[in-house]
């Protein structure tokens, strides 16, 4: 038998354009998390699952006990999230298993942040495969990939995942449950808080990103700052699908699409987005998503 990941369009994730299964969260591709969740079931059952859906262990147990041909639908949009059938299953309609609250579907960009928070917060030991220079401080648990270096003056507070071949520092501050992909640069006087950076992101100097998703190939000009808090303290709303959607987050920064380049001293309002391949001018204030 086999497991097939179905790469479906996820318009709600925009401006993130990469397939959901390829997104790195807590240092691991989301698609690999899905494969790991099914484990040995993939050897016994025929499974088709969307690459934006991570089933919980409870849901898988419920599916196994429900019959030899089952499916799970999202009650919101009716999408079939996973189908599973045993060898020799009789033809006919699959048994419908209700979606549980522990499973994860990446419907919106802030779902990436929420899952990353949960997974990174659960780290309980260091895994330092790269180099930590004298003068760096790790005040939390850090996973550091091969070929990566943390330079003097770096202060890491809380749990952080850093991929391979990254340069971190000197003199930067990384906190919260942050995940940084491969071949990234976080440099002089930069602060990254509770954010998810994909591969090949460069936040060179004098910049701030909090509670944000920064996609692959992004380059921040010096002094780029993302705001993440409304003055009234209310939840942020995000414009998607032609409407404002409540993120249920009091702290929420920006969603930066693939290969975006910002000019120096760019200021980005909270709850905004920059579409893939776009750019900003030096000193630009991003008050509306573009």
N, C-alpha and C positions, 0 to 999 in steps of 0.2 A: 504494500500500500504506500501512500505518499501524502505529503503535505504540500499544497500549492498556495503561495502567497499571491493574492490578487491585488494588483496595483490599480486602485481606483482614483478618480479625480476627487480631490477634497477642496472644493472652492472656499470653504470656510477657513482654511488655513492660510489663505492669501494674506500677505504677499509671499509667503513661503511657497515655492514652486517645486521643490524637490519632492520625489515620492516619499510618502510618510514612512515607509519601511527603511529608507536610507538615512533618516534623521538620527543624529547622535544625541542621546539623552543619557546623562550620567556615564559618559564614556563608551556607550554601547549602541549599536544601531538598533532602532526600534524593531526592525524585521527580525533581527537575531533574538531579541527578547521574546517575540511571538513564537519562533521556532523552539526556543528553550522551554517555553510554557507548556507546549504540547509534549515535549520529551519523547518517551518511547511510544506514545499513542500513534505517532506518525508511522511507526513500523507495523501497526495493527489495524489502522483505520485509513479510509480515504477521506482526507480533510481539505477543504477549501476555505480560506480565511482571508478577509481583507487585511491589507498591510497597514491599516490605520487602527486596528483593533487588537487589544491585548486581553485575552480572557483570564479571569481569575481561576484559581485552583477549585474554588467552590462551584463555579459555573461548569468547568470541565467534568467534575464529579456528577453534577446534576444531569449533564448531557449523556454521560455514560449509562446512567441508571434509567434514562427516559426511553431508551429503545435503540434499535440498530440503525436507525436513520433519523437524524435530528437536525434542526437548524435553529439559529438565534437571529431574531430581527431587532432592529432598533425601533422602539415604539414611536420615536420622534419623526423620522422620515421614512420608516418602513424598509430601510436597507437591510438586506440579508448580510449579516456580519460573519457568520461561520456556518458551514454545512459539514456534517460528519456522518459517515456511513461505514458499517462493518462489512467484511467480506461476505458476499452472498445475501446482502440485504434485499428484501423483496421490493419489487417495484411499487410505486405508490407515493402518496404524499408523506413528507417528513413530519415528524412530531415537532411541534414548536415549543421551544424552551424559553421562558422569560429571561430577559436581560437582568443581571444583578447589578448592585451598586458598587461592587469592588472591581469589576472589569473596567478597562480604560479604552475609550475611543478618542483619538486625536481629531476632534471636530473643529476646534479653534486654536489659534496660536498660544493662548494662555494655558491650554491643556498641556502643552509641552513644558511650560514653566512649572506647573503643579506636579507633574510626574517627576520631573527632575528634582524638585524639592524633596519629594518623598524618598526617592532612591538614594540621593546623595546624603540626606540626613541619616540614613540607616547605616552608613559606612562606620565601622568600629575599629579600624586598624589602618596603619600606613602601608602603602605599597610604593616604594621609591625606587623605580628602575632607572631614573635619570639622575642628574647631579644637583645637589643643593649646596650652594656656595656658603662659606662662612659669612655671617652677617645677615642671613635670611632667618626669619622667624616663622615657624609653623605652629600656630596655636589652634590645633584641630587636626583631623585626620586628612591626609592627602594621598591621592593616587597620582603618581607622576610617571609618565610614559618614557620609554627608551629614547635616548637622544635629546631629551628635554633638559633645560637648565633653569634653575631658579637663582637669580643673581642677588648680590648683597643689597640690603635695604628693603627687600620684599617682606611684607607682613601679610600672612594668610591667617584669617580668623574664621573658624568654622570649617566644615568639611568642603573640600574642593577636589574636583577631578580634572587633571591636565593630561592631554594626549601626548603623542610622540612628536619629537623634533620641534618642540616649542621653546621660545625664549621668553622668560618671565622676568621683568625688571630691567634695570635696577629701580629701586625706590617706588614700588607700586603697592597698592592695597587691594587684596581680593578677599571678599567676605560673603557670608551667607552660603547657601547651597549652590555653588557655581560649578558649571561644567564647561571646559574648554577643549575644543577638538584638536586635531593634529595640525602641525606646521603653523601654529598661531604665534603672534607676537603681542605681548602686553607690556608696555614699556614705561618709561620715566613718568612719575607723578600721575599714573592712571589709577582709577578706582573702578573695580568691577564688583557689583553686588547682586547676588541671587539671580544670576543670568545664565543663559545657555548660548555659547558660541560654537558654531560649527567649524569646519576645517578652513584653514588658510585665511583666518581673520587677523587683521593688523589694527590694533588700537595703540598707536605708537607712543603718544605722549600727551599729557595735560588734558585727558579726557575722562568722562564719567558715563557709565552705563549701569542702570539699576533695574531689576525686574524686567529684563528685556530678552528677546530672542534675536540673535545676530547671525544671519545665514552665511554660507560659504563665500569666500572671495571678497568680503567686505573690507574696505580700507577707510579708517577714520582719519580725517585731517586733524592736525593739532588743535586741541581745545574744543573738540566736539563734546557736547553735553546733552544727555537725555534726562529730562525731568520725569519723575515717577509718582508725584503726589499732587492731588488737587488741593487748592487752598481751602475748600470747604470740607475736606476729609471724606467726601462721599466716594462710593465705588466708581471706578472708571467704566466708561462705556466705549465700545469699539465699533467703528462703522464697518459692517460687512454684510454682503447680500442685500444692499440697498436699505439697511436699517441699522440703528444703533442697538447693540447687544450689551447687556450688563455682564461684565467680566466677573462679578462677585469678588473683585480684588480692590482693596484700598490702595495698595502699592502696585502700579503697573506702568512700565516705561514705554518702549517702542518695539515694533517688529520691523526689522531691517532685512529686506529681501536680498537675494543672491547678487553678488558683484556690484553692490552699491559703493559709491565713493562720495564722502562728504568733504566739503571745503573747510578750511580752517575756521574755527570759532562758530561752527554750526550749532544752533540751539534747537532742540526738538521737544515740542510739547508732549506731555504724557498721553498715552493711549493713541499715539499716531503711528503711521507706517510709511515706509519708503519702498516703492515697488522695485522689483528686480531690475538691475541695470541702470537705475536712476542715479542722479547725482545732485549735490547742492552747491551753491555758490559760497565763497568765503563770507562769513558773517550772516549767513541766511538764518532766518527764524522759521522753523517748520511748524506752523500753527494748524495746518490741515494735511491730511495724508496725501501722498502724491505718488 
